[in-house]
Amino acid sequence: MGKLSILGEFWQFLKVRKKIWLAPIVFVLVLLGLLIVATGNSALAPFIYALF
């Protein structure tokens, strides 16, 4: 069971339950989480945190 099957299952859940409007919210939250993890231990962290 790979990551793509989990994403496919999540997409099917959104379509069946008519919750497709949640997809952009989840996408933005994942991007923000990746940004925080990627810059947590780098020299760019003070500049990224200053944006928020």
C-alpha distance matrix in Angstrom:
0.0 3.8 7.0 8.2 6.3 7.7 10.8 11.1 11.0 13.4 15.6 15.9 16.9 19.5 20.8 21.2 22.8 24.9 23.9 23.4 26.1 23.7 21.6 24.4 24.9 21.3 21.5 24.8 23.7 20.7 23.3 25.8 23.5 22.7 26.4 27.4 25.0 26.1 29.8 29.9 31.4 33.1 36.6 35.6 34.6 38.2 38.3 35.0 35.9 39.3 37.8 36.5
3.8 0.0 3.7 5.4 5.4 6.7 9.0 10.1 11.0 12.7 14.6 15.7 16.9 18.9 20.4 21.4 22.9 24.5 23.2 22.2 24.6 22.2 19.8 22.1 22.8 19.2 18.8 22.1 21.2 18.0 20.2 23.0 20.8 19.6 23.3 24.5 22.2 22.9 26.6 27.1 28.6 30.0 33.5 32.3 31.6 35.2 35.2 31.9 33.0 36.3 34.8 33.7
7.0 3.7 0.0 3.8 5.4 5.1 6.3 8.7 9.9 10.6 12.4 14.3 15.4 16.7 18.5 20.1 21.2 22.4 20.7 19.5 21.6 19.1 16.5 18.7 19.3 15.7 15.2 18.3 17.6 14.3 16.5 19.3 17.4 16.2 19.9 21.3 19.2 20.0 23.7 24.3 26.1 27.4 30.7 29.3 28.5 32.0 31.9 28.5 29.6 32.9 31.2 30.1
8.2 5.4 3.8 0.0 3.8 5.4 5.0 6.1 8.5 9.7 10.4 12.2 14.1 15.2 16.4 18.2 19.9 20.8 19.5 17.9 20.3 18.4 15.5 17.8 19.1 15.8 15.0 18.5 18.4 15.4 17.3 20.5 19.2 17.9 21.3 23.2 21.6 22.0 25.6 26.7 28.6 29.5 32.7 30.9 30.4 33.8 33.3 29.8 31.2 34.2 32.2 31.3
6.3 5.4 5.4 3.8 0.0 3.8 5.4 4.9 6.0 8.5 9.7 10.4 12.2 14.1 15.2 16.2 18.1 19.6 18.7 17.7 20.5 18.6 16.2 19.1 20.2 16.9 16.8 20.5 20.1 17.5 19.8 22.8 21.3 20.6 24.1 25.7 24.0 24.9 28.5 29.2 31.2 32.5 35.7 34.0 33.2 36.5 36.2 32.6 33.7 36.8 34.8 33.6
7.7 6.7 5.1 5.4 3.8 0.0 3.8 5.4 5.1 6.1 8.6 9.8 10.5 12.4 14.3 15.3 16.4 18.0 16.6 16.0 18.5 16.0 14.0 17.0 17.5 14.0 14.5 18.0 17.2 14.7 17.6 20.2 18.5 18.3 21.9 23.1 21.6 23.0 26.4 26.8 29.1 30.6 33.8 32.1 30.9 34.1 34.0 30.3 31.0 34.2 32.3 30.8
10.8 9.0 6.3 5.0 5.4 3.8 0.0 3.8 5.4 5.0 6.1 8.6 9.8 10.5 12.3 14.2 15.3 16.2 14.6 13.3 15.7 13.6 11.0 13.8 14.8 11.7 11.6 15.3 15.1 12.8 15.2 18.2 17.2 16.8 20.2 21.8 20.8 21.9 25.2 26.1 28.5 29.6 32.6 30.5 29.6 32.7 32.1 28.4 29.4 32.3 30.1 28.8
11.1 10.1 8.7 6.1 4.9 5.4 3.8 0.0 3.8 5.4 5.1 6.2 8.6 9.9 10.6 12.2 14.2 15.2 14.4 13.1 16.2 14.8 12.4 15.5 17.0 14.3 14.3 18.1 18.3 16.3 18.6 21.6 20.8 20.5 23.7 25.5 24.6 25.5 28.8 29.8 32.2 33.2 36.2 34.0 33.2 36.3 35.5 31.9 32.9 35.7 33.3 32.0
11.0 11.0 9.9 8.5 6.0 5.1 5.4 3.8 0.0 3.8 5.4 5.1 6.2 8.7 9.9 10.5 12.1 14.0 13.3 13.0 16.1 14.4 12.9 16.4 17.3 14.5 15.5 19.1 18.7 17.1 19.9 22.5 21.4 21.7 25.0 26.4 25.5 26.9 30.1 30.7 33.2 34.6 37.6 35.6 34.3 37.3 36.9 33.2 33.7 36.7 34.5 32.7
13.4 12.7 10.6 9.7 8.5 6.1 5.0 5.4 3.8 0.0 3.8 5.4 5.0 6.3 8.7 10.0 10.6 12.0 10.5 10.2 12.9 10.8 9.5 13.0 13.6 10.9 12.2 15.7 15.3 14.1 17.1 19.4 18.6 19.2 22.4 23.7 23.2 24.7 27.7 28.3 31.1 32.4 35.3 33.1 31.7 34.5 34.0 30.2 30.6 33.5 31.2 29.3
15.6 14.6 12.4 10.4 9.7 8.6 6.1 5.1 5.4 3.8 0.0 3.8 5.4 5.1 6.3 8.7 10.0 10.4 9.5 8.1 11.3 10.2 8.3 11.9 13.4 11.4 12.1 15.7 16.2 15.2 17.5 20.2 20.0 20.4 23.3 25.0 24.8 26.0 28.9 29.9 32.8 33.7 36.4 33.9 32.8 35.5 34.6 30.9 31.6 34.1 31.5 29.9
15.9 15.7 14.3 12.2 10.4 9.8 8.6 6.2 5.1 5.4 3.8 0.0 3.8 5.4 5.1 6.0 8.4 9.7 10.0 9.6 13.2 12.6 11.5 15.2 16.5 14.7 15.7 19.3 19.6 18.7 21.2 23.8 23.5 24.0 26.9 28.5 28.2 29.5 32.5 33.3 36.2 37.3 40.0 37.6 36.4 39.1 38.3 34.6 35.1 37.7 35.1 33.4
16.9 16.9 15.4 14.1 12.2 10.5 9.8 8.6 6.2 5.0 5.4 3.8 0.0 3.8 5.5 5.3 6.0 8.2 7.9 8.9 12.1 10.9 10.8 14.7 15.2 13.5 15.4 18.6 18.4 18.0 20.9 23.0 22.5 23.6 26.5 27.7 27.5 29.2 32.0 32.5 35.5 36.9 39.6 37.2 35.7 38.2 37.7 33.9 34.1 36.7 34.2 32.1
19.5 18.9 16.7 15.2 14.1 12.4 10.5 9.9 8.7 6.3 5.1 5.4 3.8 0.0 3.8 5.7 5.4 5.8 4.7 5.1 8.3 7.7 7.8 11.5 12.4 11.3 13.1 16.2 16.4 16.5 19.1 21.2 21.2 22.5 25.0 26.4 26.7 28.3 30.8 31.6 34.7 35.8 38.3 35.7 34.2 36.5 35.7 31.9 32.1 34.5 31.8 29.8
20.8 20.4 18.5 16.4 15.2 14.3 12.3 10.6 9.9 8.7 6.3 5.1 5.5 3.8 0.0 3.8 5.6 5.1 6.4 6.0 9.8 10.4 10.2 13.6 15.2 14.5 15.8 18.8 19.6 19.6 21.9 24.2 24.5 25.4 27.9 29.5 29.9 31.2 33.8 34.8 37.9 38.8 41.2 38.5 37.2 39.5 38.5 34.7 35.2 37.4 34.5 32.7
21.2 21.4 20.1 18.2 16.2 15.3 14.2 12.2 10.5 10.0 8.7 6.0 5.3 5.7 3.8 0.0 3.8 5.5 7.8 9.0 12.4 12.7 13.2 16.8 17.8 17.0 18.7 21.8 22.1 22.2 24.7 26.8 26.8 28.0 30.6 32.0 32.1 33.7 36.4 37.1 40.2 41.3 43.9 41.3 39.9 42.2 41.4 37.6 37.8 40.1 37.4 35.3
22.8 22.9 21.2 19.9 18.1 16.4 15.3 14.2 12.1 10.6 10.0 8.4 6.0 5.4 5.6 3.8 0.0 3.8 5.4 8.2 10.7 10.8 12.3 15.7 16.0 15.6 17.9 20.5 20.5 21.2 23.9 25.5 25.6 27.2 29.7 30.7 31.1 33.0 35.4 35.9 39.2 40.5 42.9 40.3 38.6 40.7 40.0 36.2 36.1 38.3 35.7 33.3
24.9 24.5 22.4 20.8 19.6 18.0 16.2 15.2 14.0 12.0 10.4 9.7 8.2 5.8 5.1 5.5 3.8 0.0 3.8 5.7 8.1 9.4 10.9 13.8 14.7 15.0 17.0 19.3 19.9 20.9 23.1 24.8 25.4 27.0 29.1 30.4 31.2 32.9 35.1 35.9 39.2 40.2 42.4 39.5 38.0 39.9 38.9 35.2 35.2 37.1 34.3 32.1
23.9 23.2 20.7 19.5 18.7 16.6 14.6 14.4 13.3 10.5 9.5 10.0 7.9 4.7 6.4 7.8 5.4 3.8 0.0 3.8 5.3 5.8 7.9 10.7 11.1 11.4 13.7 15.8 16.3 17.4 19.8 21.2 21.8 23.6 25.6 26.8 27.8 29.5 31.5 32.3 35.7 36.7 38.9 36.0 34.4 36.2 35.3 31.6 31.5 33.5 30.7 28.4
23.4 22.2 19.5 17.9 17.7 16.0 13.3 13.1 13.0 10.2 8.1 9.6 8.9 5.1 6.0 9.0 8.2 5.7 3.8 0.0 3.8 5.3 5.6 8.3 9.9 10.4 11.7 14.0 15.3 16.1 17.9 19.8 20.8 22.1 24.0 25.6 26.6 27.9 30.0 31.2 34.5 35.2 37.3 34.3 33.0 34.9 33.7 30.0 30.3 32.2 29.2 27.3
26.1 24.6 21.6 20.3 20.5 18.5 15.7 16.2 16.1 12.9 11.3 13.2 12.1 8.3 9.8 12.4 10.7 8.1 5.3 3.8 0.0 3.8 5.5 6.6 7.7 9.5 10.9 12.3 13.7 15.4 16.8 18.2 19.7 21.3 22.7 24.3 25.7 27.1 28.8 29.9 33.4 34.0 35.8 32.6 31.2 32.8 31.5 27.9 28.0 29.7 26.6 24.6
23.7 22.2 19.1 18.4 18.6 16.0 13.6 14.8 14.4 10.8 10.2 12.6 10.9 7.7 10.4 12.7 10.8 9.4 5.8 5.3 3.8 0.0 3.8 5.7 5.3 6.2 8.6 10.2 10.8 12.4 14.4 15.6 16.6 18.5 20.2 21.4 22.6 24.3 26.1 27.0 30.5 31.3 33.4 30.4 28.7 30.5 29.6 25.9 25.8 27.8 25.0 22.8
21.6 19.8 16.5 15.5 16.2 14.0 11.0 12.4 12.9 9.5 8.3 11.5 10.8 7.8 10.2 13.2 12.3 10.9 7.9 5.6 5.5 3.8 0.0 3.8 5.5 5.2 6.1 8.7 10.0 10.6 12.3 14.4 15.4 16.5 18.4 20.2 21.1 22.3 24.5 25.7 29.0 29.6 31.7 28.8 27.5 29.6 28.4 24.7 25.1 27.2 24.4 22.6
24.4 22.1 18.7 17.8 19.1 17.0 13.8 15.5 16.4 13.0 11.9 15.2 14.7 11.5 13.6 16.8 15.7 13.8 10.7 8.3 6.6 5.7 3.8 0.0 3.8 5.5 4.9 6.2 8.6 9.9 10.5 12.3 14.2 15.3 16.4 18.4 20.0 20.9 22.6 24.1 27.5 27.7 29.5 26.3 25.2 27.0 25.5 21.9 22.5 24.2 21.1 19.6
24.9 22.8 19.3 19.1 20.2 17.5 14.8 17.0 17.3 13.6 13.4 16.5 15.2 12.4 15.2 17.8 16.0 14.7 11.1 9.9 7.7 5.3 5.5 3.8 0.0 3.8 5.4 5.3 6.2 8.7 10.0 10.7 12.3 14.3 15.4 16.7 18.5 20.0 21.4 22.4 26.0 26.6 28.4 25.3 23.7 25.4 24.3 20.6 20.6 22.5 19.7 17.6
21.3 19.2 15.7 15.8 16.9 14.0 11.7 14.3 14.5 10.9 11.4 14.7 13.5 11.3 14.5 17.0 15.6 15.0 11.4 10.4 9.5 6.2 5.2 5.5 3.8 0.0 3.8 5.5 5.1 6.2 8.6 10.0 10.5 12.3 14.2 15.4 16.5 18.2 20.1 20.9 24.3 25.3 27.5 24.7 23.1 25.2 24.5 20.7 20.8 23.3 20.8 18.7
21.5 18.8 15.2 15.0 16.8 14.5 11.6 14.3 15.5 12.2 12.1 15.7 15.4 13.1 15.8 18.7 17.9 17.0 13.7 11.7 10.9 8.6 6.1 4.9 5.4 3.8 0.0 3.8 5.5 5.2 6.3 8.7 9.9 10.7 12.4 14.4 15.5 16.4 18.5 19.9 23.1 23.6 25.7 22.8 21.6 23.9 22.8 19.1 19.8 22.2 19.5 18.1
24.8 22.1 18.3 18.5 20.5 18.0 15.3 18.1 19.1 15.7 15.7 19.3 18.6 16.2 18.8 21.8 20.5 19.3 15.8 14.0 12.3 10.2 8.7 6.2 5.3 5.5 3.8 0.0 3.8 5.4 5.1 6.2 8.5 9.9 10.5 12.4 14.3 15.2 16.6 18.1 21.5 21.7 23.5 20.3 19.0 21.0 19.7 16.0 16.6 18.7 15.9 14.4
23.7 21.2 17.6 18.4 20.1 17.2 15.1 18.3 18.7 15.3 16.2 19.6 18.4 16.4 19.6 22.1 20.5 19.9 16.3 15.3 13.7 10.8 10.0 8.6 6.2 5.1 5.5 3.8 0.0 3.8 5.4 5.2 6.1 8.6 9.8 10.6 12.3 14.1 15.5 16.3 19.8 20.7 22.8 20.0 18.1 20.2 19.6 15.8 15.7 18.3 16.2 14.1
20.7 18.0 14.3 15.4 17.5 14.7 12.8 16.3 17.1 14.1 15.2 18.7 18.0 16.5 19.6 22.2 21.2 20.9 17.4 16.1 15.4 12.4 10.6 9.9 8.7 6.2 5.2 5.4 3.8 0.0 3.8 5.5 5.1 6.2 8.6 10.0 10.5 12.1 14.3 15.2 18.5 19.4 21.8 19.3 17.8 20.4 19.9 16.2 16.7 19.6 17.6 16.1
23.3 20.2 16.5 17.3 19.8 17.6 15.2 18.6 19.9 17.1 17.5 21.2 20.9 19.1 21.9 24.7 23.9 23.1 19.8 17.9 16.8 14.4 12.3 10.5 10.0 8.6 6.3 5.1 5.4 3.8 0.0 3.8 5.4 5.1 6.1 8.7 9.9 10.4 12.2 14.0 17.1 17.3 19.4 16.6 15.6 18.1 17.1 13.4 14.6 17.3 15.0 14.1
25.8 23.0 19.3 20.5 22.8 20.2 18.2 21.6 22.5 19.4 20.2 23.8 23.0 21.2 24.2 26.8 25.5 24.8 21.2 19.8 18.2 15.6 14.4 12.3 10.7 10.0 8.7 6.2 5.2 5.5 3.8 0.0 3.8 5.4 5.0 6.2 8.7 9.8 10.7 12.0 15.5 15.9 17.7 14.9 13.2 15.4 14.7 10.9 11.4 14.2 12.2 10.8
23.5 20.8 17.4 19.2 21.3 18.5 17.2 20.8 21.4 18.6 20.0 23.5 22.5 21.2 24.5 26.8 25.6 25.4 21.8 20.8 19.7 16.6 15.4 14.2 12.3 10.5 9.9 8.5 6.1 5.1 5.4 3.8 0.0 3.8 5.4 5.2 6.2 8.5 10.1 10.4 13.9 15.1 17.6 15.4 13.3 16.0 16.2 12.5 12.6 16.0 14.8 13.2
22.7 19.6 16.2 17.9 20.6 18.3 16.8 20.5 21.7 19.2 20.4 24.0 23.6 22.5 25.4 28.0 27.2 27.0 23.6 22.1 21.3 18.5 16.5 15.3 14.3 12.3 10.7 9.9 8.6 6.2 5.1 5.4 3.8 0.0 3.8 5.4 5.1 5.9 8.5 9.8 12.6 13.4 16.1 14.0 12.7 15.9 15.8 12.3 13.4 16.8 15.5 14.8
26.4 23.3 19.9 21.3 24.1 21.9 20.2 23.7 25.0 22.4 23.3 26.9 26.5 25.0 27.9 30.6 29.7 29.1 25.6 24.0 22.7 20.2 18.4 16.4 15.4 14.2 12.4 10.5 9.8 8.6 6.1 5.0 5.4 3.8 0.0 3.8 5.5 5.2 6.1 8.3 11.3 11.3 13.4 10.7 9.6 12.6 12.1 8.6 10.1 13.3 12.0 11.9
27.4 24.5 21.3 23.2 25.7 23.1 21.8 25.5 26.4 23.7 25.0 28.5 27.7 26.4 29.5 32.0 30.7 30.4 26.8 25.6 24.3 21.4 20.2 18.4 16.7 15.4 14.4 12.4 10.6 10.0 8.7 6.2 5.2 5.4 3.8 0.0 3.8 5.5 5.4 5.7 9.4 10.3 12.6 10.6 8.2 11.1 11.7 8.4 8.6 12.3 12.0 11.2
25.0 22.2 19.2 21.6 24.0 21.6 20.8 24.6 25.5 23.2 24.8 28.2 27.5 26.7 29.9 32.1 31.1 31.2 27.8 26.6 25.7 22.6 21.1 20.0 18.5 16.5 15.5 14.3 12.3 10.5 9.9 8.7 6.2 5.1 5.5 3.8 0.0 3.8 5.6 5.2 8.1 9.8 12.9 11.7 9.8 13.3 14.3 11.4 11.9 15.6 15.6 15.0
26.1 22.9 20.0 22.0 24.9 23.0 21.9 25.5 26.9 24.7 26.0 29.5 29.2 28.3 31.2 33.7 33.0 32.9 29.5 27.9 27.1 24.3 22.3 20.9 20.0 18.2 16.4 15.2 14.1 12.1 10.4 9.8 8.5 5.9 5.2 5.5 3.8 0.0 3.8 5.8 7.4 7.8 10.8 9.6 8.9 12.7 13.0 10.6 12.2 15.5 15.3 15.6
29.8 26.6 23.7 25.6 28.5 26.4 25.2 28.8 30.1 27.7 28.9 32.5 32.0 30.8 33.8 36.4 35.4 35.1 31.5 30.0 28.8 26.1 24.5 22.6 21.4 20.1 18.5 16.6 15.5 14.3 12.2 10.7 10.1 8.5 6.1 5.4 5.6 3.8 0.0 3.8 5.6 5.2 7.7 6.2 5.1 8.9 9.6 7.6 9.2 12.3 12.8 13.4
29.9 27.1 24.3 26.7 29.2 26.8 26.1 29.8 30.7 28.3 29.9 33.3 32.5 31.6 34.8 37.1 35.9 35.9 32.3 31.2 29.9 27.0 25.7 24.1 22.4 20.9 19.9 18.1 16.3 15.2 14.0 12.0 10.4 9.8 8.3 5.7 5.2 5.8 3.8 0.0 3.8 5.9 8.7 8.4 5.9 9.2 11.2 9.6 9.7 13.2 14.3 14.2
31.4 28.6 26.1 28.6 31.2 29.1 28.5 32.2 33.2 31.1 32.8 36.2 35.5 34.7 37.9 40.2 39.2 39.2 35.7 34.5 33.4 30.5 29.0 27.5 26.0 24.3 23.1 21.5 19.8 18.5 17.1 15.5 13.9 12.6 11.3 9.4 8.1 7.4 5.6 3.8 0.0 3.8 7.0 8.4 7.0 10.2 12.4 11.7 12.2 15.3 16.8 17.3
33.1 30.0 27.4 29.5 32.5 30.6 29.6 33.2 34.6 32.4 33.7 37.3 36.9 35.8 38.8 41.3 40.5 40.2 36.7 35.2 34.0 31.3 29.6 27.7 26.6 25.3 23.6 21.7 20.7 19.4 17.3 15.9 15.1 13.4 11.3 10.3 9.8 7.8 5.2 5.9 3.8 0.0 3.8 5.3 5.8 8.9 10.3 10.2 11.7 14.2 15.6 16.8
36.6 33.5 30.7 32.7 35.7 33.8 32.6 36.2 37.6 35.3 36.4 40.0 39.6 38.3 41.2 43.9 42.9 42.4 38.9 37.3 35.8 33.4 31.7 29.5 28.4 27.5 25.7 23.5 22.8 21.8 19.4 17.7 17.6 16.1 13.4 12.6 12.9 10.8 7.7 8.7 7.0 3.8 0.0 3.8 5.6 7.2 8.3 9.7 11.3 12.8 14.7 16.5
35.6 32.3 29.3 30.9 34.0 32.1 30.5 34.0 35.6 33.1 33.9 37.6 37.2 35.7 38.5 41.3 40.3 39.5 36.0 34.3 32.6 30.4 28.8 26.3 25.3 24.7 22.8 20.3 20.0 19.3 16.6 14.9 15.4 14.0 10.7 10.6 11.7 9.6 6.2 8.4 8.4 5.3 3.8 0.0 3.8 5.7 5.4 6.2 8.7 10.1 11.3 13.4
34.6 31.6 28.5 30.4 33.2 30.9 29.6 33.2 34.3 31.7 32.8 36.4 35.7 34.2 37.2 39.9 38.6 38.0 34.4 33.0 31.2 28.7 27.5 25.2 23.7 23.1 21.6 19.0 18.1 17.8 15.6 13.2 13.3 12.7 9.6 8.2 9.8 8.9 5.1 5.9 7.0 5.8 5.6 3.8 0.0 3.8 5.5 5.2 6.1 8.5 10.2 11.3
38.2 35.2 32.0 33.8 36.5 34.1 32.7 36.3 37.3 34.5 35.5 39.1 38.2 36.5 39.5 42.2 40.7 39.9 36.2 34.9 32.8 30.5 29.6 27.0 25.4 25.2 23.9 21.0 20.2 20.4 18.1 15.4 16.0 15.9 12.6 11.1 13.3 12.7 8.9 9.2 10.2 8.9 7.2 5.7 3.8 0.0 3.8 5.6 5.3 6.1 9.0 10.4
38.3 35.2 31.9 33.3 36.2 34.0 32.1 35.5 36.9 34.0 34.6 38.3 37.7 35.7 38.5 41.4 40.0 38.9 35.3 33.7 31.5 29.6 28.4 25.5 24.3 24.5 22.8 19.7 19.6 19.9 17.1 14.7 16.2 15.8 12.1 11.7 14.3 13.0 9.6 11.2 12.4 10.3 8.3 5.4 5.5 3.8 0.0 3.8 5.5 5.1 6.8 9.4
35.0 31.9 28.5 29.8 32.6 30.3 28.4 31.9 33.2 30.2 30.9 34.6 33.9 31.9 34.7 37.6 36.2 35.2 31.6 30.0 27.9 25.9 24.7 21.9 20.6 20.7 19.1 16.0 15.8 16.2 13.4 10.9 12.5 12.3 8.6 8.4 11.4 10.6 7.6 9.6 11.7 10.2 9.7 6.2 5.2 5.6 3.8 0.0 3.8 5.4 5.4 7.3
35.9 33.0 29.6 31.2 33.7 31.0 29.4 32.9 33.7 30.6 31.6 35.1 34.1 32.1 35.2 37.8 36.1 35.2 31.5 30.3 28.0 25.8 25.1 22.5 20.6 20.8 19.8 16.6 15.7 16.7 14.6 11.4 12.6 13.4 10.1 8.6 11.9 12.2 9.2 9.7 12.2 11.7 11.3 8.7 6.1 5.3 5.5 3.8 0.0 3.8 5.3 5.5
39.3 36.3 32.9 34.2 36.8 34.2 32.3 35.7 36.7 33.5 34.1 37.7 36.7 34.5 37.4 40.1 38.3 37.1 33.5 32.2 29.7 27.8 27.2 24.2 22.5 23.3 22.2 18.7 18.3 19.6 17.3 14.2 16.0 16.8 13.3 12.3 15.6 15.5 12.3 13.2 15.3 14.2 12.8 10.1 8.5 6.1 5.1 5.4 3.8 0.0 3.8 5.4
37.8 34.8 31.2 32.2 34.8 32.3 30.1 33.3 34.5 31.2 31.5 35.1 34.2 31.8 34.5 37.4 35.7 34.3 30.7 29.2 26.6 25.0 24.4 21.1 19.7 20.8 19.5 15.9 16.2 17.6 15.0 12.2 14.8 15.5 12.0 12.0 15.6 15.3 12.8 14.3 16.8 15.6 14.7 11.3 10.2 9.0 6.8 5.4 5.3 3.8 0.0 3.8
36.5 33.7 30.1 31.3 33.6 30.8 28.8 32.0 32.7 29.3 29.9 33.4 32.1 29.8 32.7 35.3 33.3 32.1 28.4 27.3 24.6 22.8 22.6 19.6 17.6 18.7 18.1 14.4 14.1 16.1 14.1 10.8 13.2 14.8 11.9 11.2 15.0 15.6 13.4 14.2 17.3 16.8 16.5 13.4 11.3 10.4 9.4 7.3 5.5 5.4 3.8 0.0
